[in-house]
């Protein structure tokens, strides 16, 4: 354990249950729901200092500090998981200053880090949900976190914050529940599913479902669709970092992982690097959870989720709210044009918008790696 990191423990919130099942946007029903979550800092007596944080696609509830283990998982809680994914941003004196604010982060409904998801046990059958776990919309995830806020006694947050697809959910929270937030911090995100994102997501879905070990989603805990999940991670990972950074991170010599499969001989260090990233990822994530989250991204429709005729009508619900939008110059997952258009539409809707352009060569993952580029903007917004 790193000496400088506080030890954190995941907590669990349950709702639903006998007589009160949880109805999802599709009409599907879950018997009950558990959300795994962590909090950082102290909630003010009037609950006025809370910040709700939505993680990125394969993130977890563990955003800061050191958490050695989470009970009952079907995946590995390995060294990549144990240090909080936004530890550089959350803590005493940091951008989300826990001397002032109470930060909440929950694992998504459908996830695999303690929240109810495909690898959870279905209380009605005594076996894992597997393929029977219903499809989700981001609205279901947002709804579940509103339930968590209610449980914690928080009616209105100081800010809702999210990066990547977490930014999509933070935006949806702002549109659907404008009375429950003063402001929003959106990093490397957007407001619609772009064609390139849709194609990349489809490639990842196809990779997993074509793996012979997928078994229609009813694979047993263990190996499962290892190759398909590894390929999905490779497809996604190349959008997380800039190509310059990708080349720089690759080792000088080609190294073949011990579990590399296939007859193709690696010809460049970048191939070895991507296989390494995939092989690190596979043990710590469930393929069905990956599919449910990617599929929910494919169906993201802010207007539909908000019950309004078009996107601009939805954004008009945010009139008067403050938005801080970060745009990363080298981002090829959510291109800078997406944040510029979002800022323009929010301004047209009457919101108070600040767009900050981050000059980073590290691509989409800059929001994880370079707190010094974001801290001043976040401090200004929280004021």
C-alpha positions as CSV (number, residue, x, y, z in Angstrom):
1,X,0.0,0.0,0.0
2,X,1.4,3.4,-0.9
3,X,2.2,5.2,2.4
4,X,0.6,8.5,1.3
5,X,-2.8,7.2,0.4
6,X,-5.7,6.9,2.8
7,X,-7.4,3.5,3.0
8,X,-10.9,3.5,1.7
9,X,-13.7,0.9,1.9
10,X,-16.6,0.4,-0.6
11,X,-20.1,0.8,0.8
12,X,-23.3,-0.6,-0.5
13,X,-26.8,0.9,-1.0
14,X,-29.8,-1.3,-1.7
15,X,-33.2,-0.5,-3.0
16,X,-36.2,-2.3,-4.5
17,X,-36.9,-5.8,-3.0
18,X,-40.1,-7.8,-2.4
19,X,-43.1,-5.9,-3.5
20,X,-41.1,-3.0,-4.9
21,X,-39.1,-4.3,-7.9
22,X,-37.0,-1.9,-9.9
23,X,-38.5,-1.1,-13.3
24,X,-36.0,0.0,-16.0
25,X,-36.6,2.3,-19.0
26,X,-37.2,-0.7,-21.3
27,X,-39.9,-2.0,-19.0
28,X,-37.6,-4.9,-17.8
29,X,-37.7,-5.6,-14.1
30,X,-34.9,-6.2,-11.6
31,X,-35.9,-7.7,-8.2
32,X,-33.7,-5.2,-6.4
33,X,-30.6,-3.1,-7.0
34,X,-27.3,-2.7,-5.1
35,X,-25.0,0.2,-5.8
36,X,-21.4,0.1,-4.7
37,X,-20.1,3.5,-3.8
38,X,-17.5,5.5,-2.0
39,X,-17.4,9.0,-0.5
40,X,-14.6,11.4,0.3
41,X,-14.7,14.3,2.7
42,X,-17.4,15.2,5.1
43,X,-21.0,16.1,4.3
44,X,-22.0,19.5,5.6
45,X,-24.8,19.6,8.2
46,X,-27.1,21.2,5.5
47,X,-25.8,18.8,2.8
48,X,-24.8,21.7,0.6
49,X,-21.2,20.7,-0.3
50,X,-21.8,17.4,-2.2
51,X,-20.3,16.6,-5.6
52,X,-21.6,13.7,-7.6
53,X,-19.0,12.1,-9.8
54,X,-19.7,9.8,-12.8
55,X,-16.8,7.5,-13.8
56,X,-15.8,6.6,-17.3
57,X,-16.8,3.4,-19.1
58,X,-14.7,0.8,-17.3
59,X,-14.0,2.8,-14.1
60,X,-15.3,2.0,-10.7
61,X,-16.7,3.6,-7.5
62,X,-13.1,3.8,-6.2
63,X,-12.1,7.3,-7.3
64,X,-9.5,8.2,-4.6
65,X,-7.2,6.7,-2.0
66,X,-6.3,3.0,-1.6
67,X,-8.9,0.2,-1.5
68,X,-7.2,-3.2,-1.2
69,X,-10.3,-5.3,-2.0
70,X,-14.1,-5.3,-2.6
71,X,-16.0,-8.3,-1.3
72,X,-18.0,-10.6,-3.6
73,X,-16.6,-9.7,-7.0
74,X,-16.5,-12.2,-9.9
75,X,-13.6,-10.2,-11.4
76,X,-10.1,-9.4,-10.1
77,X,-9.7,-6.3,-8.0
78,X,-6.1,-6.1,-9.1
79,X,-3.4,-3.4,-8.6
80,X,-4.9,-1.3,-11.4
81,X,-8.1,-1.1,-9.3
82,X,-6.7,-0.5,-5.9
83,X,-5.5,3.1,-6.4
84,X,-8.4,5.5,-7.0
85,X,-8.7,6.3,-10.7
86,X,-9.0,10.1,-9.9
87,X,-6.8,10.2,-6.9
88,X,-4.8,13.1,-8.4
89,X,-7.9,15.2,-8.4
90,X,-9.7,14.2,-5.1
91,X,-8.3,14.9,-1.6
92,X,-7.1,17.6,0.8
93,X,-6.1,20.7,-1.2
94,X,-6.7,19.0,-4.6
95,X,-9.1,20.2,-7.3
96,X,-12.0,18.4,-5.6
97,X,-10.9,19.5,-2.2
98,X,-12.2,17.1,0.5
99,X,-11.5,19.8,3.1
100,X,-14.5,21.6,1.5
101,X,-16.5,19.1,-0.5
102,X,-18.1,15.7,0.0
103,X,-17.5,13.7,-3.2
104,X,-19.6,10.7,-4.1
105,X,-18.8,8.1,-6.8
106,X,-20.8,5.0,-7.5
107,X,-20.2,2.0,-9.7
108,X,-22.7,1.9,-12.5
109,X,-25.8,-0.2,-12.4
110,X,-24.8,-3.0,-14.8
111,X,-21.2,-2.8,-13.7
112,X,-19.0,-5.5,-12.2
113,X,-17.4,-3.8,-9.1
114,X,-20.1,-4.5,-6.6
115,X,-23.2,-2.9,-8.2
116,X,-26.0,-5.1,-9.5
117,X,-24.9,-6.3,-12.9
118,X,-24.8,-9.4,-15.1
119,X,-22.3,-11.2,-12.9
120,X,-24.5,-10.6,-9.8
121,X,-26.6,-13.4,-8.3
122,X,-30.3,-13.2,-9.3
123,X,-32.2,-13.7,-6.0
124,X,-35.0,-15.4,-7.9
125,X,-32.8,-18.1,-9.4
126,X,-29.7,-18.3,-7.1
127,X,-27.4,-18.1,-10.2
128,X,-25.7,-15.2,-11.9
129,X,-27.9,-13.1,-14.2
130,X,-25.6,-13.6,-17.2
131,X,-27.4,-13.1,-20.5
132,X,-30.7,-12.6,-18.7
133,X,-29.5,-9.3,-17.2
134,X,-31.7,-6.6,-19.0
135,X,-30.4,-4.0,-21.3
136,X,-29.9,-0.6,-19.8
137,X,-30.1,3.0,-20.8
138,X,-27.9,5.8,-19.3
139,X,-31.2,7.0,-17.8
140,X,-31.4,3.9,-15.6
141,X,-27.8,4.6,-14.3
142,X,-28.7,8.2,-13.6
143,X,-31.9,7.2,-11.9
144,X,-30.1,4.8,-9.6
145,X,-27.6,7.5,-8.5
146,X,-30.5,9.9,-7.8
147,X,-31.8,7.2,-5.5
148,X,-28.3,7.1,-3.8
149,X,-28.4,10.9,-3.3
150,X,-31.8,10.5,-1.7
151,X,-30.5,7.8,0.6
152,X,-27.6,10.1,1.6
153,X,-30.0,13.0,2.3
154,X,-28.7,15.2,-0.5
155,X,-31.3,17.1,-2.4
156,X,-29.0,19.4,-4.4
157,X,-25.4,18.9,-5.3
158,X,-22.8,21.7,-5.6
159,X,-21.7,20.1,-8.9
160,X,-22.2,17.0,-11.0
161,X,-19.1,15.9,-12.7
162,X,-18.1,13.4,-15.3
163,X,-15.5,12.5,-18.0
164,X,-16.0,10.6,-21.2
165,X,-19.3,8.8,-21.1
166,X,-19.5,9.9,-17.4
167,X,-19.8,13.4,-18.9
168,X,-22.8,12.2,-21.0
169,X,-24.5,11.1,-17.7
170,X,-23.6,14.2,-15.9
171,X,-25.2,16.2,-18.7
172,X,-28.3,14.0,-18.6
173,X,-28.5,14.5,-14.8
174,X,-28.3,18.3,-15.4
175,X,-31.1,18.2,-18.0
176,X,-33.4,15.9,-16.2
177,X,-32.8,17.2,-12.7
178,X,-31.8,20.8,-13.1
179,X,-33.2,21.6,-9.6
180,X,-30.8,19.1,-8.0
181,X,-27.5,20.7,-9.1
182,X,-25.9,24.1,-9.1
183,X,-23.3,23.4,-11.8
184,X,-21.7,20.7,-14.0
185,X,-18.1,19.8,-14.9
186,X,-17.9,17.9,-18.2
187,X,-14.5,16.6,-19.3
188,X,-13.8,15.2,-22.8
189,X,-17.4,14.5,-23.5
190,X,-20.3,15.5,-25.7
191,X,-24.1,15.4,-26.1
192,X,-24.7,12.9,-28.8
193,X,-23.4,9.6,-30.1
194,X,-21.2,10.4,-33.1
195,X,-21.0,8.1,-36.1
196,X,-17.4,7.1,-35.5
197,X,-18.2,6.3,-31.8
198,X,-21.1,4.2,-32.9
199,X,-18.9,2.2,-35.3
200,X,-16.2,1.7,-32.8
201,X,-18.8,0.5,-30.2
202,X,-20.3,-1.9,-32.7
203,X,-16.8,-3.3,-33.4
204,X,-16.4,-4.0,-29.7
205,X,-19.8,-5.6,-29.4
206,X,-19.1,-7.7,-32.4
207,X,-15.7,-8.8,-31.1
208,X,-17.2,-10.1,-27.8
209,X,-20.2,-11.8,-29.3
210,X,-18.2,-13.6,-32.0
211,X,-15.9,-15.2,-29.4
212,X,-16.8,-18.9,-29.1
213,X,-16.4,-18.6,-25.3
214,X,-19.2,-16.0,-25.1
215,X,-21.9,-18.7,-25.3
216,X,-24.6,-16.2,-25.9
217,X,-23.7,-14.4,-22.6
218,X,-24.1,-17.5,-20.4
219,X,-20.5,-18.3,-19.9
220,X,-19.4,-19.4,-16.5
221,X,-17.1,-17.3,-14.3
222,X,-13.6,-17.9,-15.4
223,X,-12.1,-17.7,-18.9
224,X,-15.3,-16.7,-20.8
225,X,-14.9,-14.7,-24.0
226,X,-11.3,-13.7,-23.3
227,X,-10.2,-13.1,-26.9
228,X,-13.3,-11.1,-27.7
229,X,-13.0,-8.9,-24.6
230,X,-9.3,-8.4,-25.3
231,X,-10.0,-7.3,-28.9
232,X,-12.7,-5.0,-27.7
233,X,-10.2,-3.3,-25.3
234,X,-7.7,-2.9,-28.2
235,X,-10.4,-1.3,-30.4
236,X,-11.2,1.1,-27.6
237,X,-7.8,1.8,-26.2
238,X,-6.4,3.3,-29.4
239,X,-8.9,6.2,-28.9
240,X,-7.8,6.8,-25.3
241,X,-4.3,8.2,-26.1
242,X,-2.9,10.2,-28.9
243,X,-1.0,8.3,-31.6
244,X,2.2,10.2,-30.7
245,X,1.8,9.1,-27.1
246,X,1.0,5.5,-28.2
247,X,4.2,5.4,-30.2
248,X,6.2,6.8,-27.3
249,X,4.8,4.3,-24.8
250,X,5.6,1.3,-26.9
251,X,8.8,-0.4,-25.9
252,X,11.9,-0.4,-28.1
253,X,11.8,-4.2,-28.4
254,X,8.9,-6.5,-29.3
255,X,7.7,-8.5,-26.4
256,X,5.1,-11.2,-26.9
257,X,2.8,-11.9,-23.9
258,X,2.9,-15.5,-22.7
259,X,-0.7,-16.0,-23.5
260,X,-0.5,-14.5,-26.9
261,X,-2.6,-16.5,-29.4
262,X,-2.5,-16.9,-33.2
263,X,0.2,-17.5,-35.8
264,X,0.8,-13.9,-36.7
265,X,4.3,-12.8,-35.7
266,X,4.4,-9.4,-34.0
267,X,6.2,-6.9,-36.2
268,X,6.2,-3.7,-34.1
269,X,6.4,-2.7,-30.4
270,X,3.0,-0.9,-30.7
271,X,1.3,-4.3,-31.3
272,X,3.0,-5.7,-28.1
273,X,1.9,-2.6,-26.2
274,X,-1.8,-3.0,-27.2
275,X,-1.7,-6.8,-26.4
276,X,-0.3,-5.9,-23.0
277,X,-3.0,-3.4,-22.3
278,X,-5.7,-5.9,-23.3
279,X,-4.2,-8.7,-21.2
280,X,-4.1,-6.4,-18.2
281,X,-7.7,-5.5,-18.7
282,X,-9.4,-8.8,-19.3
283,X,-9.1,-10.3,-15.7
284,X,-10.6,-7.1,-14.1
285,X,-13.8,-6.7,-16.2
286,X,-16.8,-8.8,-17.0
287,X,-17.7,-9.1,-20.7
288,X,-21.5,-8.9,-20.1
289,X,-21.0,-5.7,-18.1
290,X,-18.9,-4.3,-20.9
291,X,-21.6,-5.1,-23.4
292,X,-24.4,-3.6,-21.3
293,X,-22.5,-0.3,-20.9
294,X,-21.5,0.0,-24.5
295,X,-25.0,-0.9,-25.7
296,X,-26.4,1.8,-23.4
297,X,-24.0,4.3,-25.0
298,X,-25.2,3.3,-28.4
299,X,-28.8,4.1,-27.3
300,X,-28.0,7.4,-25.6
301,X,-30.6,9.9,-26.6
302,X,-30.8,12.9,-24.4
303,X,-34.1,14.3,-25.8
304,X,-35.8,10.9,-25.5
305,X,-34.5,10.4,-21.9
306,X,-35.8,13.8,-21.0
307,X,-39.2,13.4,-22.6
308,X,-38.7,16.5,-24.9
309,X,-39.1,16.7,-28.7
310,X,-35.5,17.6,-29.5
311,X,-32.1,18.1,-28.0
312,X,-32.2,21.9,-27.8
313,X,-35.4,21.7,-25.8
314,X,-33.7,19.5,-23.3
315,X,-30.8,21.8,-22.9
316,X,-33.1,24.7,-22.3
317,X,-33.9,23.0,-19.0
318,X,-30.4,24.0,-17.9
319,X,-31.0,27.7,-18.3
320,X,-29.2,29.4,-15.4
321,X,-27.0,26.5,-14.5
322,X,-23.2,26.9,-14.7
323,X,-21.2,24.6,-16.9
324,X,-17.5,24.0,-17.2
325,X,-16.5,22.1,-20.3
326,X,-13.0,20.8,-20.9
327,X,-11.9,20.1,-24.5
328,X,-8.7,18.2,-25.1
329,X,-6.9,19.2,-28.3
330,X,-5.5,15.7,-29.1
331,X,-8.7,13.8,-28.1
332,X,-9.8,11.2,-30.8
333,X,-12.5,9.6,-28.7
334,X,-14.6,12.7,-28.1
335,X,-13.3,15.2,-30.7
336,X,-12.9,18.9,-29.6
337,X,-15.6,19.8,-32.1
338,X,-18.1,18.0,-29.9
339,X,-17.4,20.1,-26.8
340,X,-17.5,23.3,-28.9
341,X,-20.9,22.4,-30.2
342,X,-22.1,21.5,-26.8
343,X,-20.9,24.8,-25.4
344,X,-22.7,26.7,-28.2
345,X,-26.0,24.9,-27.7
346,X,-25.9,25.4,-23.9
347,X,-25.2,29.1,-24.3
348,X,-28.1,29.3,-26.7
349,X,-30.2,27.6,-24.1
350,X,-29.4,30.2,-21.5
351,X,-26.8,28.4,-19.4
352,X,-23.6,30.0,-18.0
353,X,-20.9,28.2,-19.9
354,X,-17.1,28.2,-19.7
355,X,-15.2,26.2,-22.3
356,X,-11.6,25.5,-21.5
357,X,-9.3,24.1,-24.2
358,X,-6.6,21.8,-22.8
359,X,-3.4,21.7,-24.9
360,X,-2.3,18.2,-24.1
361,X,-0.5,15.6,-26.3
362,X,-1.8,12.7,-24.2
363,X,-5.2,12.4,-25.9
364,X,-8.5,11.4,-24.2
365,X,-6.7,10.0,-21.1
366,X,-5.3,13.5,-20.3
367,X,-8.3,13.9,-17.9
368,X,-6.8,11.0,-15.8
369,X,-3.2,11.9,-16.0
370,X,-2.7,15.7,-15.9
371,X,-4.5,17.3,-13.0
372,X,-2.5,20.5,-13.3
373,X,-4.3,21.3,-16.6
374,X,-7.7,21.1,-15.0
375,X,-7.4,22.2,-11.4
376,X,-7.6,26.0,-11.9
377,X,-10.8,25.7,-14.0
378,X,-12.4,23.4,-11.5
379,X,-11.5,25.7,-8.6
380,X,-12.9,28.7,-10.4
381,X,-16.2,27.0,-11.0
382,X,-16.6,25.7,-7.5
383,X,-15.5,29.1,-6.2
